[in-house]
Amino acid sequence: MIDIHAHLCFPQFEKEIDKVVERAKEEIDGVIVSSASFDEGKKVLELVKKYPGFLFATLGYHPTEGTDYEGVLNLIEQNHDKIVGVGEAGLDYHWEEDLKKRDQQKLIFVKFISAAERYRLPLVIHSWDAEPDCFNMVNSRKISCIFHCYSGSIDLAKSIIERGFYISMSTQICFSKHHRKLIKSIPLENLLLETDSPFLGPERHTNMPWNIKLSADKIATEKGISKESVLTAAKENAIKAFNLKLG
């Protein structure tokens, strides 16, 4: 069981991060600690050093975070051998409606696509309300992609799957009818599990990495298969997608 996307360096975890990680170690097999800004990325790199073989880092830049994407790109260049992926990075049309600013997002996203390609790392894509454009921008590139916290259409999900990319299902499936419909079109071979913690908590509380087990319950029910088969497939996919070396 691997949570492939958790923001453990957010303020919600700061005072009790070691307790959270120790609990996670009792519950699941690993966590990929994601970052979406320069400062968060630096914290992530320090955190994963403390828990080798259990915590793994990705370095990225949220499209609405600000302007210091160059700092993140430098961080990736300096630490590409210490991370398992680039991201999250991508486009966000949910919060950004200005067309010129959306175009600027695309210019920045291209730089992160190129970084993933250069260092042969998987790209974790943020695509809120911008899924078609994100897919079009990576479709012809020589990289592996993970559509993090995917909320797009079923038709596009099928195209993503046909391309050989992964779709990461978040704990949204615990409370979203759209995601329960969506999961029926996602084969286990392309499925990853994430919490996006501290966000998207099933009980509206701070989300925790071990809540991927709640997602697996819902997925198993919707697909008419066992929870264990969901967790096993998602774990194997995570190890393959991110080339993880579990401790």
C-alpha positions as CSV (number, residue, x, y, z in Angstrom):
1,M,0.0,0.0,0.0
2,I,1.5,3.2,-1.2
3,D,0.1,6.8,-1.0
4,I,1.7,8.3,-4.1
5,H,0.8,11.9,-3.3
6,A,0.8,13.5,0.2
7,H,1.9,17.0,1.2
8,L,3.4,16.0,4.6
9,C,5.4,19.3,4.8
10,F,2.3,21.4,5.0
11,P,1.7,23.4,8.3
12,Q,-1.1,20.9,9.4
13,F,1.6,18.3,10.0
14,E,4.5,20.4,11.3
15,K,4.1,19.8,15.0
16,E,3.4,16.1,14.8
17,I,5.1,15.0,11.6
18,D,7.1,12.2,13.2
19,K,4.0,10.8,14.9
20,V,2.2,10.9,11.5
21,V,5.0,9.1,9.7
22,E,5.4,6.4,12.5
23,R,1.6,5.8,12.3
24,A,1.9,5.6,8.5
25,K,4.7,3.0,8.8
26,E,2.3,0.8,10.8
27,E,-0.5,1.1,8.3
28,I,1.0,1.2,4.8
29,D,4.3,0.5,2.9
30,G,5.3,3.9,1.7
31,V,4.5,7.5,1.0
32,I,5.6,9.8,-1.9
33,V,5.9,13.2,-0.4
34,S,4.9,15.8,-3.0
35,S,5.8,19.4,-3.2
36,A,4.3,22.3,-5.1
37,S,6.6,25.2,-4.3
38,F,10.3,26.0,-3.7
39,D,10.0,26.2,0.1
40,E,7.9,23.1,0.3
41,G,10.4,21.3,-1.9
42,K,13.3,22.1,0.4
43,K,11.3,20.8,3.4
44,V,10.4,17.6,1.6
45,L,14.0,16.8,0.7
46,E,15.0,17.1,4.4
47,L,12.0,15.1,5.6
48,V,12.6,12.1,3.3
49,K,16.2,11.9,4.5
50,K,14.9,10.8,7.9
51,Y,12.9,7.9,6.6
52,P,14.8,6.3,3.7
53,G,12.9,3.4,2.0
54,F,9.6,4.6,3.3
55,L,9.3,8.3,2.3
56,F,10.1,9.4,-1.3
57,A,10.3,12.9,-2.7
58,T,8.9,14.7,-5.8
59,L,9.7,18.3,-6.6
60,G,7.2,20.5,-8.3
61,Y,5.4,23.8,-8.8
62,H,1.7,24.5,-8.4
63,P,0.5,26.6,-11.4
64,T,-1.1,29.2,-9.2
65,E,1.6,29.3,-6.4
66,G,3.5,32.3,-7.6
67,T,6.6,33.1,-9.7
68,D,9.6,31.1,-8.2
69,Y,9.3,28.2,-10.6
70,E,12.9,28.8,-11.6
71,G,14.0,28.0,-8.0
72,V,12.1,24.7,-8.2
73,L,13.7,23.8,-11.6
74,N,17.1,24.5,-10.0
75,L,16.2,22.3,-7.1
76,I,15.3,19.5,-9.5
77,E,18.6,19.9,-11.3
78,Q,20.5,19.8,-8.1
79,N,18.6,16.8,-6.6
80,H,17.3,14.8,-9.6
81,D,19.2,11.7,-8.3
82,K,17.4,12.0,-4.9
83,I,13.8,12.3,-6.1
84,V,11.4,9.8,-7.7
85,G,9.5,12.2,-9.8
86,V,8.9,15.7,-11.1
87,G,5.7,17.3,-9.8
88,E,3.2,18.2,-9.1
89,A,3.2,20.6,-12.1
90,G,0.7,21.4,-14.7
91,L,-2.3,23.7,-15.4
92,D,-5.1,25.0,-13.2
93,Y,-8.1,26.5,-14.9
94,H,-10.3,26.1,-11.9
95,W,-8.7,29.0,-10.0
96,E,-7.3,30.9,-13.0
97,E,-9.8,32.2,-15.6
98,D,-7.5,34.9,-17.2
99,L,-6.5,33.5,-20.6
100,K,-3.1,35.3,-20.7
101,K,-2.2,33.8,-17.3
102,R,-3.3,30.4,-18.5
103,D,-0.9,30.8,-21.4
104,Q,1.8,31.7,-18.9
105,Q,1.0,28.5,-17.0
106,K,1.6,26.5,-20.2
107,L,5.0,28.1,-20.8
108,I,6.0,27.1,-17.3
109,F,4.5,23.6,-17.5
110,V,6.6,23.0,-20.7
111,K,9.8,23.6,-18.6
112,F,8.7,20.9,-16.1
113,I,7.8,18.5,-18.9
114,S,11.3,19.0,-20.3
115,A,12.9,18.4,-16.9
116,A,11.1,15.1,-16.5
117,E,12.2,14.1,-19.9
118,R,15.8,15.2,-19.3
119,Y,16.2,13.3,-16.1
120,R,14.0,10.4,-17.1
121,L,11.7,10.9,-14.2
122,P,7.9,10.4,-14.1
123,L,5.8,13.6,-14.3
124,V,3.1,14.1,-11.7
125,I,0.5,16.3,-13.4
126,H,-1.8,18.8,-11.7
127,S,-4.7,19.3,-14.2
128,W,-7.7,20.8,-12.4
129,D,-10.3,21.7,-15.0
130,A,-7.5,21.6,-17.6
131,E,-7.2,17.9,-18.2
132,P,-7.5,18.0,-22.0
133,D,-4.8,20.7,-22.4
134,C,-2.5,18.8,-20.0
135,F,-2.9,15.6,-21.9
136,N,-2.3,17.3,-25.3
137,M,0.9,18.8,-24.0
138,V,2.4,15.5,-22.8
139,N,0.9,13.1,-25.3
140,S,3.9,13.2,-27.7
141,R,6.6,13.6,-25.1
142,K,8.9,10.7,-24.2
143,I,7.9,10.6,-20.5
144,S,5.8,8.6,-18.1
145,C,2.9,10.6,-16.6
146,I,0.7,10.3,-13.6
147,F,-2.5,12.3,-13.7
148,H,-2.7,13.3,-10.0
149,C,-6.1,13.6,-8.3
150,Y,-7.8,13.1,-11.7
151,S,-11.3,14.6,-12.0
152,G,-11.7,14.8,-15.7
153,S,-14.0,13.1,-18.1
154,I,-14.4,9.3,-18.7
155,D,-13.5,9.7,-22.4
156,L,-10.3,11.5,-21.6
157,A,-9.4,8.9,-19.0
158,K,-9.7,6.3,-21.7
159,S,-7.2,8.3,-23.9
160,I,-4.8,8.6,-20.9
161,I,-5.0,4.9,-20.4
162,E,-4.5,4.1,-24.1
163,R,-1.4,6.2,-24.0
164,G,0.0,4.1,-21.2
165,F,-0.2,6.8,-18.5
166,Y,-1.4,6.4,-14.9
167,I,-4.5,7.8,-13.3
168,S,-4.2,8.5,-9.6
169,M,-7.5,8.1,-7.7
170,S,-7.7,10.3,-4.6
171,T,-9.9,9.9,-1.5
172,Q,-12.4,12.0,-3.3
173,I,-13.9,8.7,-4.4
174,C,-15.2,8.3,-0.8
175,F,-17.6,11.2,-1.3
176,S,-17.8,12.0,-5.1
177,K,-20.4,10.4,-7.4
178,H,-18.3,11.4,-10.4
179,H,-15.2,9.6,-9.1
180,R,-17.3,6.4,-8.4
181,K,-18.5,6.5,-12.0
182,L,-15.0,7.2,-13.3
183,I,-13.3,4.4,-11.5
184,K,-15.3,1.8,-13.5
185,S,-13.4,2.9,-16.6
186,I,-9.9,2.7,-15.1
187,P,-8.2,-0.7,-15.3
188,L,-6.2,-1.8,-12.3
189,E,-3.0,-1.7,-14.5
190,N,-3.3,2.1,-14.8
191,L,-4.5,2.8,-11.2
192,L,-2.6,4.6,-8.4
193,L,-3.9,5.6,-5.0
194,E,-3.3,8.9,-3.2
195,T,-4.7,11.1,-0.5
196,D,-3.4,14.5,-1.5
197,S,-3.3,15.0,2.3
198,P,-3.9,17.1,4.2
199,F,-6.6,17.8,1.7
200,L,-9.7,15.7,0.6
201,G,-10.2,14.0,4.0
202,P,-13.1,11.6,3.7
203,E,-14.5,12.8,7.0
204,R,-13.7,16.5,6.2
205,H,-10.8,16.3,8.7
206,T,-7.1,16.5,7.9
207,N,-6.4,13.7,5.5
208,M,-3.8,11.0,6.4
209,P,-1.8,8.7,4.1
210,W,-3.4,5.5,5.4
211,N,-6.8,6.7,4.2
212,I,-5.9,5.1,0.8
213,K,-7.4,2.0,2.4
214,L,-10.7,3.7,2.5
215,S,-10.4,4.6,-1.2
216,A,-9.6,0.9,-1.9
217,D,-12.8,-0.1,-0.2
218,K,-14.9,2.1,-2.4
219,I,-13.0,1.1,-5.6
220,A,-13.4,-2.6,-4.7
221,T,-17.2,-2.1,-4.2
222,E,-17.6,-0.2,-7.5
223,K,-15.6,-2.8,-9.5
224,G,-16.9,-5.8,-7.7
225,I,-13.5,-7.1,-6.7
226,S,-11.6,-7.5,-3.5
227,K,-10.0,-4.6,-1.6
228,E,-6.7,-6.6,-1.5
229,S,-6.6,-6.8,-5.3
230,V,-6.9,-3.0,-5.5
231,L,-4.2,-2.4,-3.0
232,T,-1.9,-4.9,-4.5
233,A,-2.2,-3.6,-8.0
234,A,-1.9,0.0,-7.0
235,K,1.3,-0.8,-5.0
236,E,2.9,-2.7,-7.9
237,N,2.0,0.2,-10.2
238,A,3.5,2.7,-7.8
239,I,6.8,0.7,-7.5
240,K,6.9,0.5,-11.3
241,A,5.9,4.1,-12.1
242,F,8.3,5.7,-9.7
243,N,11.0,3.0,-9.6
244,L,10.7,2.8,-5.8
245,K,13.1,0.9,-3.6
246,L,11.1,0.1,-0.5
247,G,13.1,-0.4,2.7
